[in-house]
Amino acid sequence: MPQLSFRTESGEILLDIFAQPGTLLLDVARANEVPLHWRCGQGTCGTCRVRVVHAHQPGMVSITPKERNVLVRHGCLPASALASLNVPDQADSWRLACHLPLDDRDWIVIVPSPA
């Protein structure tokens, strides 16, 4: 079972928890009252953006067309990313927690400060 460490941008630990692979990151955050801003929960508003750090970075990751489009619309991915569903997976990459299922790796999840 992967361990998640939710942290602020300044490195303050908000929560360390083990979670079930396949569970959406947003569901874990909501169930454990992590102060992660979200509005729609369906990947259209882009407010549940997080950065994820794990041992297999840097690399590439496949994302859904909806997540890609929302990240481009919010300036989190360049417009050139619209040509592919494979995007960089690195510590400074943004992901949408409502589109991000846990895998078997331990993650550090950086929760941005509310805008």
N, C-alpha and C positions, 0 to 999 in steps of 0.2 A: 504494500500500500504506500503510495507516494506521500512524502511530507511536504506541506506547503508552509512557507513563511511569508506572511503578509507584512509588508513594511511600507513606511512612508518614504517619500523622496529623500528625506534627510537620513534615512536608515533606522528610524525608530521601529522596533518590532511591535506590530499590532496584534498578531496572533500566529502561533505555531500550531499546526494541526495535521493529522493524517486524514486522508480523504480517499474515497473509492474511485479507482480509475473509471473513466467514462462519464463521470459526473461533470456537469458544466461548471466552470470556475465561478460564474455569477451565482449559481445556486449554493455553492459552498460559502461564498462570501455573505450572501443574504442570510443563510441559516445560522451563521455564526456572528452576525451583527458586525461584520467588518465594514468600516465606513467608506465603502466604495459607492460613488455616485452612479446611479443608473436611472433611466426614465422609462423606457419602453420594455426592456427585457427581451426584445425580438431582433435586435441588430440593426435597427433603422435610425436610431437617434445618435449613436456614437458616443454616448456619455459614459459608458462603462469601459473606457479605454484603460489598459494597464500595460506595464512592461513586465516581461517574464524573463528571468535569468535561470539557466540550467546548465548542466555540465556538457551538453552536446553542442553548444554554440561555439563559433558561428556555423551556420548552415543555411539550408533552405527549408521552407515549410509550405505545404499546400493549404490554401484557405478557400472559403466559399466565395462565389461571386458577390454575394450580398456584403460579406465582411470587407472584401477588397474595395467594393464601390464606396462603402461608407468611410473607410479609412482614407481613400483618395479624396472624397468630398470634404473631409475635415483636415486635409493637408498632412495626414500622418503617413501617407505613401505618395510618391510622385505619380503624376498622370501616366507616365510610361508603364506603371504597374498594371494598367488596364489591359495590357496585351497578354497577361499570364495569370494563372492562379497560384504560381509559385513565387513566394516573396522571401526576402532575407529573414532569417531567424537569428537575431542577435540581441544582446542586452538592451540596446537602445531602440528596438523595434516596438511599435504599438500593436496591440491585439485587442479585440473586443471580448470581454469576459463572458458575454452571453453566447458567443460562438466558439468558445474554447473548452473542449472536453479535456479532462485530465488524462494523462497517460501514466506510465509506470515510473516516471522520473520525478525526483524531488525538484521543486521549483521555489524560487524566491519571486514573489509577486509584488511589484512596486505599484502602490496605490497613489495616484496623483492627488495633490491638494485640490479641493473643490475650486472651480473657477469663479 
